[in-house]
C-alpha cells in the first residue's frame, strides 16, 4: 500500500497539541445542573405572575446558565492552548 499524506482541505500544516482535560468541562456542566436545581424555585418566585416565572425558569434561565458555562469552558480552552 502506498502511504497517503494527510492534509487539511486548504492544505495547511497543523501540529498536534496537548490533550485537553475534558473533565474540567464535565465538572462545569455538572455544577451548572446542580446550580439550576437549587436555584429553580428562587427564580420562579422572582416574577409577579406564576406563569411568567415558570416560562422564564424553564426556557431562558437554563440557556443563560449553559451560555455562562460554555464561555467559562472556552476561556479554559484558550488558556490551555496558550501554554
C-alpha positions in Angstrom: 0.0 0.0 0.0 1.2 3.5 -0.7 1.3 6.0 2.1 -1.2 8.9 1.7 -0.2 12.2 3.1 -2.7 13.7 5.5 -3.6 17.3 4.7 -6.4 19.7 5.5 -8.9 21.0 3.0 -7.0 24.2 2.4 -3.6 22.4 2.5 -2.2 24.0 5.7 0.1 22.1 8.1 -1.4 21.6 11.5 0.5 20.5 14.6 -1.0 18.2 17.2 -1.2 19.9 20.5 -1.6 18.8 24.1 -4.6 16.7 25.2 -7.3 18.9 26.6 -8.6 17.8 30.0 -12.3 17.2 29.3 -13.1 16.5 33.0 -13.0 20.3 33.5 -15.9 20.8 31.2 -17.8 17.9 32.7 -17.3 19.4 36.1 -18.6 22.8 34.9 -21.6 21.2 33.2 -22.4 19.2 36.3 -22.1 22.2 38.6 -24.4 24.2 36.2 -27.0 21.4 36.5 -26.7 21.4 40.3 -27.0 25.2 40.3 -30.1 25.1 38.2 -31.7 22.6 40.5 -31.0 24.6 43.6 -32.0 28.0 42.2 -35.1 26.8 40.3 -37.6 27.8 43.0 -36.0 31.1 43.7 -36.2 32.1 40.0 -39.9 31.3 39.9 -40.6 33.5 42.9 -38.8 36.5 41.3 -41.7 37.2 39.0 -45.1 38.6 39.9 -47.2 36.2 37.9 -46.6 32.5 38.3 -46.8 31.5 34.6 -44.2 34.1 33.6 -41.8 32.8 36.3 -42.3 29.2 35.1 -41.9 30.2 31.5 -38.7 32.1 32.1 -37.3 29.4 34.5 -37.9 26.6 32.1 -36.8 28.3 28.9 -34.5 31.3 29.3 -32.7 30.5 32.6 -31.2 27.2 31.6 -29.8 28.7 28.4 -28.3 31.6 30.4 -26.6 29.1 32.7 -25.4 26.9 29.7 -24.1 30.0 27.9 -22.2 31.1 31.0 -20.7 27.6 31.4 -19.8 27.5 27.7 -18.0 30.8 28.0 -16.0 29.7 31.1 -15.1 26.4 29.2 -13.9 28.4 26.2 -11.8 30.6 28.5 -10.2 27.5 30.0 -9.6 26.1 26.5 -7.9 29.3 25.4 -5.7 29.4 28.5 -4.8 25.7 27.9 -3.9 26.3 24.2 -1.6 29.2 25.1 0.5 27.1 27.4 
